Amino acid sequence: HELQHHRQRDTGWAIFVEILDCVFFVNPILHFWKKELTEFQEFSCDEALIGRKRISSYEYGNCLLRVAESAMKSRALLAGTTGMASNSHYPVYFKSFLRRRIEMLGAYRIQ
């Protein structure tokens, strides 16, 4: 999953957005854009990996759940470097985002 982010050049965008966030830290539009970009990157990465058909959408979704459970259990130990753990400070948002990712996997399988 993380390698796919590198293939899509998501890490470059993440660095760029973090620099903007340091410069314009009080701008609420930037925070909204950052959240939207992150979600788009996650959905795009999920779709690309499922599209390769090397892993089933069921197994991939199950893996997302296991990683999320692990991140929630150890969130006090993590520095927020993983996408799963970084959103764990906002459990309501984190659960709805995870749910949307898994629902997308189900929709992709049907198509």
Secondary structure by P-SEA (a helix, b strand, c coil): caaaaaaaaaaaaaaaaaaaaaaccccaaaaaaaaaaaaaaaaaaaaaaaaaccccaaaaaaaaaaaaaaaaacccccccccccccccccaaaaaaaaaaaaaaaaaaaac
